[in-house]
Amino acid sequence: MKRDIAAPTEPNVEGSERTRSVRLGLASLSLSILLSALGTSIANVGLPTLAHAFEASFQDVQWVVLAYLLAITALIVGVGRLGDIVGRRRLLLGGIALFTVASSLSGLAPALWLLIAARAAQGLGAAIMMALTMAFVAETVPTARTGSAMGLLGTMSAIGTALGPSLGGALIAGFGWPALFLINVPLGILTYVLAHRHLPADSQGTARAPARFDVPGTIVLALTLAAYALAMTIGRGHFGPLNIVLLLAAALGGGLFVFVETKVASPLARLAMFRDPALSASLITNGLVSTVMMTTLVVGPFYLARALGLDAAIIGLVMSVGPVVAAISGVPAGRFVDWFGARPVMMAGLAAIAAGAAPLSILPATLAIPGYLAPIAVVTAGYAFFQAANNTAVMAGIAADRRGVVSGMLNLSRNLGLVTGASVMGAVFALASAASDIATASPEAVASGMRVTFAVAAGLILLAIAVALAGRALAARPALPDDTL
């Protein structure tokens, strides 16, 4: 009789403990995304203070931000593949540790060049964290909750992006610029402890054959991506000879990368995977959507300041609405993915972004702040739904031994979209405003630039919808052999 009573309770206790471990493991992944996003956004607000502290020019201190961005962009695919080979848990723990140590070194740096070097190391840690968190979802949460988990990660990314400027300003005012980086240390330690205790152990022998790391391909791709990112960021949207040379170098590097990948035994990225129309469409769409989202962050402050005449405090408050909406929408978006499937939710998200981007070219000029806030809320909610659905759709069909590299590519397409949006769409805004200096342009010129820029942005989303539909149609054909992924 005692056995009959005791037997049912043991699985319940075990199941409860497993559920708790899953939640804490997901918490570690969420913190990883939060810290990497915070590392990007929190440093920007400190550039004027850093320029004064180190007696340096703005161009010099700008490398505090660029070093972090370049490290992530150049290395995220390589570290994703490395995780597939050496073990994702092991590498993620190393990335969290590196990010935490580099954060402390950044806060204690006595010279600007040491700060920049520490930020590059911090960017490497962030690249590992970003590349492997999505790859870990399939191993951490049940399949039925994958969408919710992806939505949560999107929420944490939005919170990190939104929290950075305000938290950074408060830390500088209260403790000085080192606090911008030292705040990551206790959070990094907490993330490491949770990940170490609750993330599942690396599977042994998941690859079909022993794989070697593609060093030549990784180096070529890293240099190619660094050249492109530099071309898009140097000069703040004003293209000169150096930008053109860097773009040409990136184009040549892309061709060289394709050639290298056809020659190595264990390529970083199997080129056959890009024959999968669903994967290719998702990566292209992700880049286009990220370009438009960065446009709202680049163009918005100039429009609010110059065309609507708002002061800095009100601008900060208005600009915070978008990330807050994205953060609130992330978890519900993930649940919708679990309930209705990734593809319908992704198309709904794209439709919402298009429905918000088009009015942004018209409404703010007639309705002022409400005319800006309403479309922005629609755009950012649509972005949250798109991200949760697109990430789920991409990662669901990937073989276990390729999840790291594909997750890295997904993050890379987003980063390239952000870089392109900041530079190309910023240049479109400046050109449409017909002003030599946007900071001193007339309200009418800025309003004109706003209309043209978001008309172009709406066109990019329509292109993204067309790409997604085409990819979905082509994916309905017979699938590629499983080993191409």
GIMO-V465006 format. One record per run of one state. SS is the DSSP state (helix for helix, strand for strand, loop for the rest). FROM is the first residue (numbers start at 1). TO is the last residue. If there is no record, write none. Layout:
ss/from/to
SS/FROM/TO
SS/FROM/TO
This chain:
ss/from/to
loop/1/1
helix/2/41
loop/42/43
helix/44/53
loop/54/57
helix/58/61
loop/62/62
helix/63/86
loop/87/87
helix/88/108
loop/109/111
helix/112/140
loop/141/142
helix/143/175
loop/176/178
helix/179/198
loop/199/214
helix/215/233
loop/234/240
helix/241/261
loop/262/270
helix/271/275
loop/276/276
helix/277/307
loop/308/311
helix/312/340
loop/341/341
helix/342/360
loop/361/362
helix/363/396
loop/397/399
helix/400/433
loop/434/437
helix/438/440
loop/441/442
helix/443/475
loop/476/481
helix/482/484
loop/485/485
